[in-house]
């Protein structure tokens, strides 16, 4: 029950942020062009800072093994979810945008608070593995699907991966 309440609180906060952004633009305090600057700050400064903070731990073999396990579990979960979402998309006749919006959630806004509440701050370290893998999938797989590119092209994949924000 506590998890459901926490999830609802995070969703309510997200909608509050959306409403506040709308209100700030409607009141003329910010323009649509300012959103690009704010997005850039969040993408290149705030998100990396949060992730770096999660990794400020003493590294032990146990933590390294935990990261490996988190990576394998995250990769398996992402692949299984992709198969399920694609199947649901075909059954419900969803287009690419609808399928991608189901598959690619905003994991940072939901996962970090839930993990912090349920397991404690030290477990955010492992949750970052899922968020990192999902980000790689987003900037490669999602980009290919939405741009209708076919196949795997290492010449496009690795530069995209290296240039990830």
ZATIKOL-951123 format. One line per field, with one value per residue: residue in one letter; residue number from 1; x, y, z of N, C-alpha, C in turn. Coordinates in pm, 1 decimal. Example, Ala and Ser with C-alpha at 12.3 -4.5 7.8 and 13.67 -1.06 7.14 Angstrom:
REM ZATIKOL-951123
type = [A, S]
seq = [1, 2]
n_px = [1319.0, 1285.0]
n_py = [-569.0, -225.0]
n_pz = [780.0, 708.0]
ca_px = [1230.0, 1367.0]
ca_py = [-450.0, -106.0]
ca_pz = [780.0, 714.0]
c_px = [1320.0, 1290.0]
c_py = [-330.0, 3.0]
c_pz = [780.0, 787.0]
REM end
This chain:
REM ZATIKOL-951123
type = [X, X, X, X, X, X, X, X, X, X, X, X, X, X, X, X, X, X, X, X, X, X, X, X, X, X, X, X, X, X, X, X, X, X, X, X, X, X, X, X, X, X, X, X, X, X, X, X, X, X, X, X, X, X, X, X, X, X, X, X, X, X, X, X, X, X, X, X, X, X, X, X, X, X, X, X, X, X, X, X, X, X, X, X, X, X, X, X, X, X, X, X, X, X, X, X, X, X, X, X, X, X, X, X, X, X, X, X, X, X, X, X, X, X, X, X, X, X, X, X, X, X, X, X, X, X, X, X, X, X, X, X, X, X, X, X, X, X, X, X, X, X, X, X, X, X, X, X, X, X, X, X, X, X, X, X, X, X, X, X, X, X, X, X, X]
seq = [1, 2, 3, 4, 5, 6, 7, 8, 9, 10, 11, 12, 13, 14, 15, 16, 17, 18, 19, 20, 21, 22, 23, 24, 25, 26, 27, 28, 29, 30, 31, 32, 33, 34, 35, 36, 37, 38, 39, 40, 41, 42, 43, 44, 45, 46, 47, 48, 49, 50, 51, 52, 53, 54, 55, 56, 57, 58, 59, 60, 61, 62, 63, 64, 65, 66, 67, 68, 69, 70, 71, 72, 73, 74, 75, 76, 77, 78, 79, 80, 81, 82, 83, 84, 85, 86, 87, 88, 89, 90, 91, 92, 93, 94, 95, 96, 97, 98, 99, 100, 101, 102, 103, 104, 105, 106, 107, 108, 109, 110, 111, 112, 113, 114, 115, 116, 117, 118, 119, 120, 121, 122, 123, 124, 125, 126, 127, 128, 129, 130, 131, 132, 133, 134, 135, 136, 137, 138, 139, 140, 141, 142, 143, 144, 145, 146, 147, 148, 149, 150, 151, 152, 153, 154, 155, 156, 157, 158, 159, 160, 161, 162, 163, 164, 165]
n_px = [82.6, 195.2, 378.5, 210.3, 94.8, 325.0, 395.4, 170.7, 204.0, 443.6, 359.4, 164.4, 331.1, 475.6, 272.2, 212.0, 450.8, 436.7, 204.8, 293.5, 499.7, 349.0, 192.2, 388.9, 482.3, 243.1, 198.9, 396.1, 647.4, 844.5, 952.6, 864.8, 1105.0, 1284.1, 1255.3, 1419.7, 1672.8, 1645.3, 1594.8, 1837.4, 2010.4, 1911.9, 1952.7, 2231.7, 2358.3, 2217.2, 2102.5, 2335.9, 2477.1, 2318.5, 2341.2, 2619.9, 2645.3, 2513.3, 2698.8, 2903.5, 3048.8, 3213.5, 3398.1, 3362.2, 3423.4, 3180.6, 2999.9, 3068.9, 3004.0, 2731.2, 2660.2, 2711.4, 2521.7, 2289.4, 2306.6, 2280.7, 2026.1, 1872.9, 1908.9, 1792.1, 1529.2, 1459.6, 1464.4, 1266.9, 1043.2, 1033.2, 962.8, 708.2, 568.4, 579.8, 426.8, 177.7, 136.3, 100.2, -130.4, -316.4, -308.7, -129.5, 61.0, 407.8, 491.9, 314.0, 376.7, 648.4, 616.3, 492.7, 685.9, 921.5, 955.7, 964.4, 1199.1, 1372.2, 1224.8, 1044.3, 1160.8, 1388.6, 1283.1, 1110.5, 1284.7, 1456.8, 1278.9, 1177.4, 1402.4, 1623.5, 1877.5, 2128.0, 2073.7, 2005.3, 2226.6, 2241.7, 2005.9, 2063.2, 2193.4, 1990.5, 1859.7, 2063.6, 2105.1, 1849.5, 1852.3, 2049.8, 1919.3, 1705.2, 1823.7, 1922.0, 1770.1, 1500.0, 1532.5, 1596.4, 1354.9, 1161.4, 1263.8, 1242.9, 1455.1, 1624.1, 1769.7, 2096.5, 2343.9, 2667.5, 2829.9, 2664.8, 2559.5, 2764.3, 2886.0, 2654.9, 2610.7, 2843.5, 2815.6, 2601.9, 2393.1]
n_py = [-119.8, 122.8, 162.5, 211.9, 453.2, 614.9, 607.2, 735.0, 986.5, 1068.3, 1078.5, 1277.0, 1490.9, 1514.7, 1594.8, 1835.8, 1974.8, 1992.9, 2150.8, 2381.8, 2462.7, 2521.4, 2732.2, 2922.9, 2989.9, 3086.2, 3308.2, 3469.7, 3472.4, 3304.2, 3213.1, 3011.8, 2956.6, 2966.0, 2721.6, 2546.5, 2616.9, 2557.1, 2281.6, 2196.7, 2261.5, 2086.2, 1838.7, 1829.3, 1910.8, 1881.7, 1613.9, 1448.5, 1521.2, 1417.4, 1145.7, 1109.6, 1165.4, 944.6, 750.5, 796.5, 616.9, 369.6, 147.4, -192.5, -544.4, -667.2, -461.2, -416.5, -666.7, -654.0, -443.4, -564.6, -772.3, -615.4, -494.1, -713.2, -810.2, -580.8, -551.9, -791.3, -748.1, -516.1, -619.0, -821.2, -661.9, -506.0, -696.2, -771.5, -524.0, -468.6, -682.6, -625.8, -382.3, -465.8, -622.0, -428.8, -252.1, -28.4, 267.7, 354.5, 567.0, 552.1, 297.7, 333.8, 530.1, 387.3, 197.7, 341.9, 482.1, 758.9, 696.8, 804.0, 994.6, 833.8, 586.5, 643.8, 782.9, 577.3, 358.4, 474.5, 516.9, 255.5, 82.8, 229.1, 490.0, 393.6, 203.2, 334.3, 359.0, 112.1, 124.8, 316.7, 181.1, 53.9, 285.5, 396.9, 198.2, 202.7, 458.2, 432.9, 246.4, 410.8, 623.1, 483.5, 242.1, 347.2, 581.1, 469.0, 331.1, 538.8, 696.3, 530.9, 372.7, 87.4, -213.3, -272.6, -38.6, -4.3, 218.3, 434.2, 377.2, 366.2, 631.1, 774.8, 663.8, 740.1, 1015.4, 1058.5, 1254.2]
n_pz = [0.0, 78.8, -125.8, -344.9, -265.7, -258.2, -530.5, -644.2, -525.1, -650.7, -917.1, -893.1, -821.6, -1059.1, -1239.2, -1115.7, -1160.3, -1439.7, -1468.2, -1333.9, -1505.3, -1734.7, -1631.8, -1569.7, -1824.2, -1939.3, -1776.0, -1865.0, -1756.3, -1843.1, -2171.9, -2459.8, -2583.6, -2374.6, -2255.7, -2389.1, -2298.3, -2024.4, -2042.3, -2148.6, -1936.4, -1737.4, -1863.7, -1917.7, -1682.8, -1426.9, -1421.3, -1474.6, -1240.7, -1031.9, -1085.8, -1062.1, -789.4, -679.7, -725.9, -550.8, -361.0, -155.3, -334.6, -353.0, -397.1, -371.2, -436.2, -704.7, -813.6, -761.0, -931.4, -1177.8, -1170.6, -1155.2, -1404.7, -1583.6, -1508.1, -1562.7, -1839.6, -1933.1, -1840.9, -1987.0, -2248.4, -2235.2, -2169.3, -2400.9, -2594.2, -2496.7, -2504.7, -2779.4, -2875.4, -2755.3, -2882.1, -3149.2, -3120.5, -3040.4, -3246.9, -3241.9, -3316.9, -3397.4, -3229.6, -3014.9, -2915.3, -2842.9, -2647.6, -2447.8, -2384.9, -2318.2, -2033.6, -1800.7, -1623.1, -1428.5, -1279.1, -1145.6, -1059.0, -892.7, -654.4, -557.5, -517.8, -330.4, -115.7, -62.9, -43.9, 35.6, 20.4, -66.0, -257.6, -487.8, -637.9, -774.1, -919.0, -1103.3, -1303.1, -1451.5, -1545.4, -1699.1, -1898.2, -2012.8, -2117.3, -2314.5, -2481.8, -2551.9, -2701.2, -2913.2, -3005.5, -2990.8, -3139.1, -3389.3, -3446.6, -3454.1, -3657.6, -3865.7, -3949.4, -4066.8, -3946.2, -3793.6, -3759.3, -3705.0, -3750.7, -3710.4, -3462.7, -3253.9, -3253.9, -3175.5, -2925.2, -2788.3, -2792.3, -2626.9, -2419.0]
ca_px = [0.0, 283.5, 436.0, 106.3, 84.2, 445.6, 383.7, 70.8, 266.2, 538.6, 280.8, 104.8, 439.5, 505.2, 166.4, 229.0, 560.0, 384.8, 114.7, 373.3, 565.5, 245.4, 154.8, 501.1, 482.3, 121.4, 215.5, 498.1, 774.1, 935.8, 900.2, 886.7, 1247.4, 1355.3, 1247.6, 1538.0, 1783.2, 1619.9, 1614.1, 1981.3, 2066.6, 1873.3, 2012.5, 2377.3, 2413.4, 2148.3, 2094.6, 2467.4, 2513.7, 2244.9, 2400.7, 2752.4, 2625.5, 2476.9, 2817.4, 3003.2, 3048.9, 3335.3, 3381.1, 3406.0, 3389.9, 3036.1, 2930.1, 3094.9, 2919.7, 2594.0, 2641.4, 2702.5, 2390.7, 2189.2, 2315.7, 2222.4, 1881.7, 1813.0, 1908.5, 1687.8, 1399.5, 1433.4, 1434.6, 1135.2, 942.2, 1025.0, 884.1, 568.8, 509.1, 560.0, 312.8, 57.8, 120.9, 42.4, -267.6, -402.5, -287.4, -66.9, 167.8, 540.7, 499.1, 240.2, 454.8, 767.3, 576.6, 464.4, 810.2, 1021.0, 900.2, 1058.4, 1239.8, 1436.7, 1125.5, 968.3, 1241.9, 1475.0, 1209.4, 1058.6, 1398.1, 1501.7, 1180.9, 1160.6, 1526.9, 1723.9, 1956.4, 2241.5, 2028.5, 1994.4, 2349.0, 2209.0, 1896.9, 2123.9, 2228.5, 1871.1, 1836.2, 2166.9, 2073.3, 1729.2, 1893.5, 2117.3, 1812.2, 1625.4, 1894.8, 1957.1, 1652.0, 1385.8, 1568.2, 1581.2, 1212.9, 1088.5, 1315.6, 1218.2, 1579.9, 1621.3, 1896.3, 2194.6, 2455.5, 2765.2, 2883.9, 2572.5, 2531.7, 2868.0, 2893.1, 2537.8, 2634.2, 2949.6, 2767.9, 2483.8, 2402.0]
ca_py = [0.0, 239.0, 180.3, 274.4, 593.0, 682.8, 621.4, 840.0, 1114.0, 1104.8, 1116.4, 1407.4, 1589.8, 1532.1, 1678.5, 1969.1, 2038.5, 2025.4, 2264.5, 2499.8, 2504.8, 2583.1, 2859.7, 3016.9, 3037.4, 3165.9, 3435.6, 3547.0, 3470.8, 3234.3, 3193.4, 2877.0, 2943.4, 2942.5, 2579.6, 2480.1, 2643.4, 2478.7, 2140.0, 2175.7, 2260.2, 1961.5, 1725.7, 1826.6, 1947.7, 1827.0, 1467.3, 1388.7, 1544.2, 1320.4, 1014.1, 1109.3, 1158.2, 806.4, 666.1, 835.4, 509.2, 289.4, 33.9, -323.1, -650.2, -689.4, -357.3, -443.1, -781.3, -603.9, -367.3, -661.6, -836.9, -515.0, -476.6, -830.4, -810.6, -467.9, -583.5, -892.4, -683.3, -427.8, -701.8, -883.3, -555.9, -468.1, -799.9, -761.3, -399.6, -485.1, -772.9, -547.2, -284.5, -532.5, -663.0, -310.7, -167.3, 97.2, 313.3, 354.7, 666.0, 497.1, 186.0, 388.0, 603.1, 286.3, 128.5, 431.1, 565.4, 852.9, 615.7, 884.4, 1058.7, 734.9, 481.2, 691.2, 798.5, 448.9, 281.5, 541.4, 493.0, 113.0, 11.6, 318.4, 566.7, 319.9, 121.1, 418.8, 320.8, 1.9, 169.2, 395.5, 89.4, 42.4, 413.3, 411.2, 108.5, 251.6, 575.5, 382.2, 193.2, 522.8, 699.0, 397.2, 168.6, 437.4, 668.4, 389.8, 302.5, 660.2, 749.3, 423.3, 313.3, -58.9, -281.3, -219.0, 23.5, 34.3, 351.7, 531.1, 339.3, 402.2, 776.8, 815.8, 617.9, 822.2, 1152.9, 1067.1, 1362.4]
ca_pz = [0.0, 85.2, -258.7, -427.6, -222.4, -304.7, -675.1, -668.8, -488.2, -755.6, -1035.1, -861.1, -831.1, -1200.6, -1295.3, -1058.1, -1234.7, -1572.9, -1451.1, -1299.9, -1628.5, -1817.0, -1569.1, -1581.8, -1963.1, -1959.2, -1705.3, -1933.9, -1683.6, -1933.0, -2306.9, -2512.3, -2614.7, -2248.7, -2220.0, -2445.2, -2205.5, -1903.3, -2076.1, -2162.5, -1800.7, -1670.9, -1934.0, -1912.8, -1552.9, -1309.9, -1427.0, -1446.6, -1100.4, -949.7, -1109.4, -999.4, -645.1, -645.5, -737.5, -450.9, -261.9, -150.4, -424.9, -304.7, -492.8, -357.0, -513.3, -846.5, -849.1, -760.9, -1055.4, -1287.6, -1159.2, -1192.4, -1549.4, -1650.4, -1480.3, -1634.2, -1982.0, -1954.1, -1821.1, -2101.0, -2365.8, -2213.3, -2181.6, -2541.9, -2662.0, -2450.6, -2555.5, -2924.0, -2892.5, -2722.0, -2989.7, -3266.4, -3087.6, -3028.8, -3364.4, -3200.7, -3405.2, -3335.5, -3121.3, -2900.6, -2860.7, -2777.0, -2526.1, -2345.5, -2348.5, -2258.6, -1926.4, -1740.8, -1508.2, -1324.7, -1192.0, -1069.6, -998.2, -783.9, -527.6, -509.6, -465.8, -208.0, -9.8, -31.3, -15.9, 92.3, -76.4, -122.4, -369.3, -608.1, -708.5, -864.8, -1006.5, -1211.1, -1411.8, -1535.5, -1613.1, -1801.5, -2009.8, -2079.2, -2194.7, -2434.6, -2567.4, -2601.6, -2803.5, -3026.2, -3052.2, -3010.9, -3250.9, -3512.4, -3471.3, -3490.9, -3784.3, -3962.7, -3996.7, -4056.1, -3921.2, -3699.8, -3827.9, -3602.6, -3778.4, -3651.2, -3324.1, -3158.4, -3232.9, -3097.5, -2788.5, -2730.0, -2780.4, -2540.8, -2320.2]
c_px = [86.9, 344.9, 336.9, 91.4, 204.6, 439.6, 284.8, 127.3, 362.1, 466.0, 216.3, 210.2, 473.4, 400.6, 173.3, 340.6, 514.1, 295.2, 192.8, 446.3, 468.8, 210.9, 264.7, 507.8, 361.3, 130.9, 323.9, 631.4, 883.8, 869.3, 923.7, 1035.0, 1329.7, 1354.9, 1366.9, 1657.1, 1766.9, 1641.2, 1762.2, 2048.6, 2035.6, 1948.6, 2163.0, 2437.2, 2347.3, 2145.5, 2231.7, 2512.2, 2445.5, 2307.2, 2539.4, 2741.9, 2592.6, 2598.6, 2930.1, 3000.0, 3187.1, 3312.6, 3443.0, 3370.2, 3240.2, 2956.6, 2948.6, 3009.8, 2772.1, 2562.9, 2628.6, 2565.7, 2279.2, 2189.0, 2251.4, 2070.6, 1811.0, 1802.9, 1800.8, 1548.7, 1364.1, 1396.9, 1296.8, 1024.1, 923.7, 940.8, 736.3, 500.7, 486.2, 441.6, 181.4, 30.0, 58.6, -102.8, -364.2, -387.7, -228.9, 40.6, 300.0, 550.2, 429.0, 318.0, 576.4, 731.0, 537.5, 595.4, 908.0, 955.4, 1006.1, 1107.4, 1303.0, 1338.9, 1051.8, 1057.2, 1320.9, 1397.1, 1157.6, 1170.9, 1447.6, 1408.7, 1179.2, 1290.0, 1634.3, 1809.9, 2067.9, 2202.1, 2006.0, 2113.9, 2318.6, 2097.2, 1950.8, 2163.8, 2110.0, 1849.2, 1938.8, 2140.2, 1949.9, 1762.4, 1963.5, 2014.7, 1734.0, 1695.2, 1939.8, 1831.3, 1536.4, 1410.8, 1551.4, 1435.1, 1141.6, 1137.9, 1301.2, 1346.2, 1573.0, 1762.1, 1986.1, 2312.4, 2556.2, 2822.7, 2793.9, 2553.8, 2637.4, 2888.7, 2774.9, 2558.5, 2737.2, 2900.8, 2642.9, 2500.6, 2419.8]
c_py = [126.0, 268.5, 249.0, 421.8, 672.2, 707.1, 732.1, 977.6, 1160.1, 1147.5, 1253.0, 1517.5, 1618.7, 1620.4, 1820.7, 2044.2, 2079.5, 2148.6, 2391.8, 2552.9, 2575.6, 2721.9, 2964.1, 3073.6, 3126.8, 3302.2, 3522.8, 3551.5, 3400.8, 3221.6, 3048.4, 2852.4, 2915.3, 2795.3, 2502.5, 2498.1, 2559.6, 2329.6, 2106.7, 2170.8, 2129.9, 1844.3, 1716.2, 1858.1, 1873.0, 1674.4, 1402.9, 1408.2, 1444.8, 1181.8, 1005.4, 1098.1, 1015.3, 714.8, 706.2, 736.2, 444.3, 165.2, -91.1, -425.4, -679.0, -587.5, -379.4, -560.7, -741.0, -524.2, -460.5, -729.7, -740.9, -493.1, -590.7, -832.4, -698.8, -496.5, -687.1, -831.4, -594.2, -508.0, -766.6, -779.7, -513.0, -568.8, -790.2, -638.1, -408.8, -576.4, -700.2, -444.5, -344.3, -571.4, -544.9, -214.1, -30.6, 136.9, 320.0, 449.4, 613.1, 383.3, 238.5, 462.6, 507.5, 227.0, 218.4, 523.8, 665.1, 790.0, 697.6, 946.9, 959.4, 636.8, 531.2, 712.7, 666.6, 365.5, 342.9, 510.0, 346.9, 46.8, 97.5, 380.9, 486.6, 234.9, 201.8, 390.9, 213.2, 40.3, 250.4, 307.4, 75.2, 171.5, 436.0, 323.9, 155.8, 374.4, 533.2, 324.8, 308.2, 591.9, 614.2, 330.2, 262.4, 530.4, 594.2, 365.8, 427.1, 721.9, 647.5, 369.3, 163.0, -110.5, -208.0, -165.3, 70.9, 174.1, 461.4, 505.2, 393.3, 553.1, 829.8, 781.6, 705.6, 964.5, 1166.8, 1180.3, 1307.6]
c_pz = [0.0, -51.0, -352.0, -393.5, -271.0, -454.9, -710.8, -633.9, -597.2, -882.8, -1013.4, -870.8, -977.0, -1267.7, -1241.0, -1130.3, -1374.3, -1565.0, -1420.5, -1423.1, -1721.7, -1763.3, -1585.6, -1723.4, -1987.9, -1890.7, -1767.9, -1861.3, -1763.0, -2069.2, -2348.6, -2540.5, -2489.2, -2210.0, -2274.9, -2352.3, -2079.0, -1928.4, -2088.1, -2025.9, -1728.3, -1731.7, -1912.7, -1776.2, -1437.4, -1311.5, -1406.2, -1301.2, -1007.4, -964.2, -1046.3, -847.9, -600.9, -647.4, -642.1, -334.8, -260.5, -235.0, -363.7, -411.5, -489.4, -438.9, -663.6, -893.9, -853.7, -886.1, -1175.4, -1287.7, -1200.2, -1343.2, -1625.5, -1631.7, -1557.2, -1782.8, -2014.7, -1941.9, -1939.8, -2226.1, -2353.1, -2228.5, -2326.6, -2619.8, -2624.9, -2509.6, -2705.9, -2953.0, -2864.1, -2831.4, -3114.3, -3241.3, -3086.4, -3146.1, -3328.1, -3301.1, -3327.5, -3216.6, -2996.4, -2834.4, -2784.8, -2648.7, -2413.7, -2294.3, -2273.4, -2157.5, -1881.2, -1610.7, -1396.4, -1227.8, -1104.9, -994.3, -878.3, -654.2, -471.3, -449.0, -335.2, -91.9, 33.6, 16.1, 49.7, -16.0, -141.1, -243.5, -496.8, -699.1, -813.1, -962.3, -1123.9, -1329.3, -1507.1, -1613.8, -1723.5, -1922.6, -2085.5, -2165.0, -2323.2, -2532.6, -2631.6, -2718.2, -2921.8, -3082.2, -3084.8, -3130.0, -3383.4, -3546.7, -3521.9, -3621.1, -3897.3, -4025.4, -3973.3, -4028.2, -3823.4, -3778.3, -3723.5, -3624.4, -3722.5, -3502.5, -3228.2, -3144.3, -3151.7, -2951.3, -2718.5, -2705.0, -2695.5, -2441.5, -2181.0]
REM end
